[in-house]
Structures are given as C-alpha cells and as structure tokens.
Amino acid sequence: MTQLSQEQFAAVAAEVALMLDECEHDEAWRVLAMFAAGKFNYRLADFAPATQSAFRELGASRQRSYPALLEQIAGLDADFAIEELGSFAHERRAYPLVKLVCAPAASAYATVIPVCVVAGIHGDEPDSVFGALEFARRFAQSAELRRTYALTVYPCLNPVGYERMTRENGRGLDLNREFSRNSDEPEVVLMERELAAHDFLGMIGTHSDYESFGLYAYAAGAVLSERLAKPALFQASGVIPINTEAVIDGHPAQLGIINQKYPNSLGPLTKGAVEPFDITIETPNLFALRKRVEAHAIACETILHEYRALAAEAMYL
C-alpha cells in the first residue's frame, strides 16, 4: 500500500477534478479505481461527493480502443511513414505493432543521427503513448531537428495492456522485465528484432509512476545520458515539478536522476564503438494527462536539442 501525506492526497484530488473538468474520463476513472482497490492509505470515500458520484457514473469498468489509436497515428503529419513491425494474436484478435519513421532528409549528402522514442510498454501509462505522439508532431514541424535526426517512434508496444489500462500485457506479464532474457512474449520478440536491425545512437523511453509526485529520469550507461537528462527535466519542470527525493522507485537519486536500470528492461543494443544515450523519462502517474503529455514532449525535444548543441561544440574541441 502506497502511503500518501494529507498534502499529497489533496493534490491528487485536485488533479482528478481537473481530469474530470477536461473530460479525461478514462484517466480520472483509472486513478479513482486505484483508490477504490485499496492501493493507497486513502480511499474513494475520502474524495469529494461529486468526484465519487462521477466515478460511479463512469461505470464499473472501462476500456480504450487500440484500433482508434491506430487511426489517430495514421492521421499524423504526412512527413512520417507508418510501418508495421509485425503483429501477434491475442484472444482471436490481431494486434499490429507499428512505428513512425521520419521521411529522409531532402539531400542525399545530409548526415542525420538515428534516434528512437519507445512508448506504451505499460498499458496504464497513456501519457507515454500520447507524449511520444505529441513529440512526433513537434519534431515534424522543427526544421532544425529534421536536419539533424532520423527519428523513429514506437508509440505503443503493449496494445492489449493499453486497451485494458493495465501495466501488464495480455498474458499478465510486465514487458519491461522481459528483455534480454530470450522471452517468447511476441511484443518483446518483435521489438528485440527491430532493435537488432538498427543502429540507434540514442533511445528515449517514456513512462509514468503512480508513486512519484514529480518528474524523474533513468539515465543509464554513458555520462552523456545524465548530461542530456538534466536539462530535459529542468525544461519540463515548468509543467510538472521535479522529484528531488534521495530515493526514487527504490533507487538512489540526485536531483531527479537515477543512474541505473531495472534488469531486463528495454534498452538499446550497442553494436558499435559509440555508446548510445539511453534515457527514460518518468512522469507522476496521478497528475492530469494533459500535463504529463506536455512534460514528455518537452523532455524529448530538449534531449535532442541538447545533443545537437553538444555535437556542434565537439567539432571545435
């Protein structure tokens, strides 16, 4: 059971009210359902009567639509090509995994840096998905970023969990503990095959954490990752504050930065002499969806702008 202070619970209540005002009904329901299930030391009955009534009106269960998400992805900027990694079947339904690939630079002589954003590994973190898509929109509109990077976005690696609003996939497994262990989970098999086929210089993961009340980041591997994560958190803190606790998610942290990863979590497959940067941005899962999406988009933008600046400086060292 997660312990919330009185101040933290008051903040959650305000965020839920904001979600309801902004018609983020799925997210308001998801948060309130956690309180109804006893995940916290506060209960549904501790919310305002109007909030309790809204929760009842939203129904005993809710489900998102993965086909509707695919339609939304298809409606993105024409500068992105939509490609299928493969598909898998679950309960007699086919679930294709897709990626968005930025169109190549106009000049055949242009050199661009291959990077990727990976989202939607946990189905109860929709800001991961929508934050990655919002960043893709912004990337397509930035001539500076388009000249510098070849971007690939994997918007939703756990479509069954996305529909069910559960952390786990359709077989009840946390996909972010299934990598690099010869897993036979189809989502993992498809993504590992995909990573093995590409030489990404950098990878950004988007996640959220219901036990955190601020932004933080996993910056694993090279010192470069931490150097890029710090300004990313700072810029996004204009929307959501940084978690400055000394221990976050069970790991030692400094100013919102954790310098390690969970075993068997998704990461880049280093195949060359240059170690890629590997950064995972985490938002507080109890905040309004709009804020979390904005924070993710800002963080991703900042990482790429910062790396571009560092690469330019290195030319003159």
N, C-alpha and C positions, 0 to 999 in steps of 0.2 A: 504494500500500500504506500503510495506516494504522499508524503506529508506536506501540506500547504500551510503557510502562515495566513493570518487573517488578511494581511495586506495583499498577499498573492491571490487568495480566493476572491477578494474584491476586484482585483484586476481581471481575473478570468470572467467574473460575472459581467464586467463592463465590456469585455471583448465579445462575449456571447451575445449581449444586447446589440452590439454593433453588427455582428454577423446577421442577426435577425433583421435589423434595420436595412441592411444592404442585400437582403434576400440570399445570403449564403446559407440556405436551408440545410443542405447536406452537411456542411461543416458544423453548423450550430447543433444539429442532431448528433453528429459524431462525438462532439465534445460532451454534450449533456448525457449521452449514452454511457460514456466512461464514468461519469459521476453516479449515474443510476446503477452501474455494475459494481460500485464499491472500489474503484481504482484509487480513490483519494480519501483523505480523512474527512472531507466534506461530502455531503450527499445532495441529491437532486432537490430534496426538500429545503435545502439551505438557500436555493435561488429564489428570486422574487416570484410571487404567484403568477405574474404574467409570463415569465420565462418558463415556468413549469407547465402552464397551460399551452404555450406554443410548442413545447416538446411533445406533449400528448397529441396535439393536432397534426404534428409531422408524421405520426404513425409509429407502429411498433418496430418497423424495420425500413431501411431504405437501401437503394442500390443505384450505382452510377451505370452509365452505358458506355462500353468501350467502342462500339460502332459510332456513337455520337462523337466520341473523342477523335476517332479516325477521320470523321467528316470535318471536324474543326482543324485538324492538322492539314487536311487536303486544301483547306481554304487559306493557308498561309501564303506569304509573298511568293510570287512566281519564280523568284531567284533561287528557291530551294527545290531540289528534286526529291521526291519521296520514293525511297527504295525499300524493298522488303528483305529482311534478314533471313526469313523463313517463317514457318508457322507450326503450331502444335495444336493438338486436340485436347479438350477437357470437357467431360460430360456432353459428348456428342456435338460440341461446337468447335469451330476452328478459330484460333487466335493468331493473327499475323503480328509479328514484331516488325516495326518499321523504323527507318532512320531518315532524317532530313540532311541532305548534303548540299552545301552551298555551291552554286554554279562556279566553275573555274574562272580564274582571272582572265580578263579580256586579252592580255598579251601572252603570247607563248613563251616570252622570255622572263615573265614575272616569277619570282620565287616567293612562295607562300608557306606559312608554318602550319602543319597539320595539328589540329587540336579537336577535342571532343567534349561534349557535355552529356552526362549519363543521368537519367532521371527515372523516377517511378519504380524503383526497386521494391519499395514498401508501399503497399496499396492504400494505407491510411495516411499518406503524406501527399495530398493532391497539389500542394504548393510546389513540390518538387517537379511535377509534370508541367503545371501551368507557368511556373517560374522559368523553366527551360524554354517553353514556347514563347514567352514574352521576351526573353533574351534573344531568341532567334529572330523575332520581328525587329528588334533594335539593331541587331547585327546587320540584317539585310539593308537597313537604312543608313548605315555608317560606311561612308566611302573609305575612311581611314582603316577600319577593321577589315573591310573586304579586301583592301590592297595587301593586308599583312597576313591574313589567316585563311586557311582552308578549314572550314568548320563543318563538323558532323554532330548532329544532335540525335541522341537516342531517347525519345520522350517518355516511353513507358515500357519498362522491362517486365512488369508484373501485371498484365491486363486483367487476370482473374481477381487478384487482390484489389486492383483499382475498382473493379465493379462492386466487389463485396465490402470495400472500405476496411480491409484487414491488412495487417502488416505482412502476413504470410501469403504464399501463393495458393493455388487451388488444392495442393496436396498438404497444406498445413506447415510448410517449411519456410524459414526465413532465408530468402535467396541470398542475402548479403552475408551468409555464413557458409555458402556452398561453392565458392570459387576456389580454384587451385587445389581441388581435392578429388578430381575425377568424378564429379557429381553427374548423375544422369537426369537431373532436372532439365527439361527442354529449354527453359529460358536461359539457364546458365550455359548449356551446351552451345546454343546459338550465339550468345554474347562472347564466350571464350573463342569460338571460331572466328568471330568478327574481329576481335582484338588481335588475334594472331595474324590476321591478313593485312593489318595496317600498322604503320609506324607513327603513332601519335606522339608528338613532342610533349603534349600536356593533356591532362584529363581533369575535368571538374565534375564532381558529383554533387547533386542537390538532395538534401534530406531535411527532416524536421524531427524534433524531440519534445515529447509532451512533458518531460520532467525538467526542462530548461525554461527559464524566463528571460532569455536573451540569446543573441546570436553567438555562435562559436564556429570554429573550423578545425578539421583534422588536416594538418599539413605534414604529410609523411614523406620520407625519403630525403631528397636533396634540400639543402638550406634554402634553395630558390623557392620552394613551396611556401615556407614561412614568410619569406620576403614578399611574396605576392598576396598571401592571405591577410596580412595585417592591414594594408590599405583597403582591401576589399571589405573587411569587417567595419573599418572606420567609415567608409563611404555609406555602407548600408545602415549604419547606426543612426543615420538621420531618420530612418523609418522605424527601426526596432533597436533597442539598446543592446550593447554587447554584454554577454555573460562574463563577469570578471571573477567568478569564484575560483578558488585554488584547485578544486577538484570538480571536474565536469564529466558526467557519464562514466564515473569510476576511474577517470584518468587524471594525472597531474596536468594542470593547465596554467598558462600565463597569458593574461590579457585576452582570453578567449581562444588561444591557440593550443591545440593538443598535438604533440609531435610523435604520435604512434597511430597504429591502425588495429582494428579487430582482426584476429586470424581469420583467413578465408573470406575476407570482404573483397569487394570488387576493386581492382587496381590495374594500372597499366602493365602490359607485358613488355619489359625492357628487352630490346633485341639489339640495340646498337651501342655505340660508345657514349652517347649523350643520355644522361638520366632524365626522364621526363618529369615535369612537375605534376604532382598528384594532390589535389585539394578537394576536400568535401566541405561544403557549406551547410550548416545546420541552423534552422530557424526554430523558434519556440512554437510548438505544435498547437498551443492553446490560444494563440493570437489570431486575429481575423485573417482570413485567407488573402484578402487584397494586400495587406501589409506584408505577408510572407512572400507572396509572388513578387512584389516590388523589390523586397530585400534581395531575393535570389537574382533577379535580373540585374540589379545594381552591382552586386558582388561579382557576377560573371563578367560584366562589362569592365569593371575595374581591373580584374585579374588580367584580361587581355590587353588593356591599355597600359598597365604597369609593365607587363612583359615586353611589349613593344618598345617602351621607353628604355628599359634595361638593355635590350638588344641593340638599340641605337647607341647607347653610351658605350657598350662594349667594343664597338667598332673603333673607338678613339682611345682605348686603353693601351 
